[in-house]
Amino acid sequence: MTAPAIRVSALTFRYPDGTRALDDVSLEVAPGERVALLGANGAGKSTLLLSLNGLCDPGGRVEIGGTPVGSRNLPEIRRRVGLVFQNPDDQLFCPTLFDDVAFGPRNLGLGEEEVQKRVHEALHRVDLATLEEKPSFHLSYGQKKRAALATVLSMQPEVLALDEPTSALHPRARREMIALLRTLSCALVVATHDLEMARELCPRAVVMARGRIVATGETSVVLADTKAMDEAELL
């Protein structure tokens, strides 16, 4: 029996100021499944994403493909779970776009031939193959969003956790991002306020409010659940 791509069980997390960001959260995501994570600011979405690759250490249990997330196997977990931040400038810091995308594979100790192969494949996937020698800070905002995604795709992850992938994108760039994400075969967990993107991209949605899951199911059904959407401050 194939293990879930993601299994989180009874996650609880408080920030140092006492704010409860996660409150007994349990969730499974199947391999290749696309799930929208919906909720207002402060609902716990980003904290849940950070928990998937060990950047946040909640109480409870997180497993990726059956492997528990813990200090002893963080390099392996972070290879298998790609996290794409809302602000691409948090992910791009090298002299050229090529170096940004090569950073992860090089840290895996891969040979330069394999690194170049992965970089070229990732940049081709996000339609930035002709810009590999350009400094990332010279890219447009939409290009930066795709470049940040490429830095993760070069690691060939099993799971992609994306925080607001369409935020601040103009309509064409937004459509292009949704179309790109639809081509990926790995499991996707997409934290977003973009309810139309959730409907277009993700067959399943999970709604969070005050650190708890208040609804989950087929996206169109969840979006029509006015009680849950109101509780999550999405109406």
Secondary structure by P-SEA (a helix, b strand, c coil): cccccbbbcbbbbbccccccccccccccccccbbbbbbbccccaaaaaaaaccccccccbbbbccccccccccaaaaaaabbbbccccccccccccaaaaaaaaaaaacccaaaaaaaaaaaaaaaccccccccccccccaaaaaaaaaaaaaaacccbbbbccccccccaaaaaaaaaaaaacccbbbbbccaaaaaaacccbbbbbccccccccccaaaaaaaaaaaaaaccc
